[in-house]
Amino acid sequence: MGKGRLLRAVRDRFAASVPVIYLDCGSPVYADRAEPEPDARSATTEVLLR
């Protein structure tokens, strides 16, 4: 979906004036935390996924 590209652009543009942290949630380091949680998605997210 291009989320990583968008976040890198925001970081590159604003990192000098605002603290911005890039965290790659797709990294295997975070795989144990990536399990779906019941009711973790909002109704808006559910509509967008359809």
C-alpha positions in Angstrom: 0.0 0.0 0.0 3.0 2.3 0.2 2.9 3.0 3.9 6.6 2.5 4.3 7.3 4.9 1.4 5.0 7.5 2.9 6.5 7.2 6.4 10.0 7.5 5.0 9.0 10.7 3.1 7.5 12.2 6.3 10.6 11.2 8.3 12.9 12.7 5.7 10.9 16.0 5.5 10.2 16.6 9.2 13.0 14.8 11.1 15.1 18.0 11.5 12.3 19.8 13.3 10.2 17.1 14.9 11.4 13.8 16.5 10.3 11.1 14.1 11.0 7.4 14.7 10.8 4.8 11.9 9.8 1.4 13.3 9.6 -1.5 10.8 6.7 -3.5 12.2 7.2 -6.1 9.4 10.6 -7.0 10.7 10.9 -10.6 12.0 12.1 -9.1 15.3 8.5 -8.0 16.0 6.8 -11.1 14.6 5.7 -12.2 18.1 3.8 -8.9 18.6 2.1 -9.0 15.2 -0.5 -11.6 16.1 -4.0 -10.2 15.5 -5.9 -9.2 18.6 -9.7 -9.5 18.9 -11.4 -6.2 18.2 -8.1 -4.5 17.5 -9.3 -3.0 14.2 -11.6 -0.1 14.0 -14.8 -0.2 12.0 -13.2 2.2 9.5 -10.3 -0.2 9.0 -12.6 -3.1 8.5 -14.5 -1.2 5.8 -11.2 -0.3 4.0 -10.1 -4.0 4.0 -13.2 -5.1 2.1 
